């Protein structure tokens, strides 16, 4: 249908503002606002001898009920809602009153248009308010997880500003033993500590099985510097509580919810975290990261290198140990869920590869073993056999009991190195 015919039909329904008129044919021209488009249509109609149209103010419009005159005010309200937060990207969403959506349907019917012709009121409102927010703040609109998501509820006369999380990536080394990666609430009291006259005997009333964790040495400092409301620690797997994490460290991401600051000097932050951890934990390579980095870290299928101090129940000689390690080198190991984690892991048999295995014997009862294995390989059980739940094992090959007395993770290796791809980081 001709655009002037559309305009003629639309303007006979009652007073329709320029924006609502132009929105009907928004898909037929470019480079104009809907208000400019509608004004041009009205001028064209005025050149028709039989045309009868009076200027229509936005407030008179029966379709938007004056809402198309409120873009500036809503943009200013949105900016005030985040005036104490740093952000570089944003997006605007709008919840129109049902009556406006109903009016739009009626207008299109009267104009002889399909229901999806032109542009919806909601889309125009999002765009026009969004443009003004950008001008007021010097920030850019983003449709891919912006720093701030504004939601304008016209019926409730409310603007909600959700400050989305920001993320910091790094690698940590855990230099002390008996420190878990994350907080470990007591299972006996569900983390309550049962404070008062009857504290929990299992945790001494603290609510936690361990006083410290990698999370506690890192996340509170990061949360404070970003002025966030809460943090979540995401690690690329985790080492045993009694194992050290050495070498290049383990990848991790800290998610900071509701940050008021985003432009943070990560070099200084790294120094602050390390000073706070005081040698128990070290972090390096801190960088601003994207949301996608969380799933990348959590889903990392990482091979690992281990060093284990091993004690034998019976005397072992160097040749016998070397032969056993040669059997493990390159072996495919079947491991039924270990006894020590059976209460929290599904009971099933897993196959894991040993990429390399060597040993240095110290004396007849002690050796240092190094293993390069696939992700998910249980090293302690590879040594001990775990009462036959792991086959083959060093203990089984030697015919002597063997136990890990100290374990260190020397490296965590992603399958598609380099792990730190630029696509997952922010400036």
Secondary structure by P-SEA (a helix, b strand, c coil): ccaaaaaaaaaacccccaaaaaaacccccccccaaaaaaaaaaaaaacccccccccccccccccccccccaaaaaaaaaaaccccccccbbbbbbccaaaaaaaaaaaaaacccccccccaaaaaaaaaaaaaaaaccbbbbcccccbbbbbbccccbbbbbbccccccbbbbbccccccccccccccccccccccccccccccccccccccccccccaaaaaaaacccbbbbbccccccccbbbcccbbbbbbbbccccccccaaaaaaaaaaaaaccccccccccccccaaaaaaaaccccccccccccccccccaaaaaaaaaaaccccccccccccccccccbbbbbbbbcbbbbbbccccbbbbbbbccccccaaaaaccccccccccccccccbbbbbcbbbbcccccccccccccccccc
